[in-house]
């Protein structure tokens, strides 16, 4: 009989994908004050993947735990995760960057998640391949390394073979690649994996009654010190407008002039 899944889904509160980021006046980071935030889109895919696994019941899912580390407003995205189907959540509160403390770096997040995995007895971690604010694409790989678990990144399809083996299809430059590994494991999700469901009003109301536990980094013994220093943040220069040519010969001449051919 397959081992029941105990899934951890880390999620992050980020600037909404529809908002154009602006560099702050000090040119040290992107402006976050007074800007609409929402759940990282890749993390929505992870919640949906976990809920679909429970609906398929093969293997059975015992528990879906959502976790977010950040300021007090992270509670909003955790409530959304529970409205989408997560059973409970943990909020590891970290003072807002605007209060003199920056968010965790990928290694710090990976260490935090490794501790939570051990304490909560998880055997599968599903997380977005990256967050759209820093695009690091590092946490999942670091977590698998710290745990010594198998991993599959950028998943576009997840299936379970007979027993406790996971088969993950991932898109690569040359086509698709299939990775198989036994549980426990770490999977990072890509955009083609699924279409996240909307949180219905009844489920939003039910989510208010689900357990949301408050924690701090000290509860998990995680070092919040930074190892990286941002020197300066600048917007990219505006792109110059293109030029028109009359015919193919004109295009070839222009390309030669630019040194492209």
Secondary structure, 3 states (H helix, E strand, C coil): CCCCEEEEEECCEEECCCCCCCECCCCCCECCCCCCEEECHHHHHHHHHHHHHHHHCCCCEEEEEEEEEECCCHHHHHHHHHHHCCCEEEEEECCCHHHCCCCCCHHHHHHHHHHHHHHHCCCEEEEECCCCCCCCCCHHHHHHHHHCCEEEEEEEEEEECCCCEEEEEEEECCEEEEEEEECCEEEEECCCCCCCCCCCHHHHHHHCCCCEEEECHHHHCCCCCCCCCCCCCCCCCCCCCCCCCCCHHHHHHHHHHHCCC
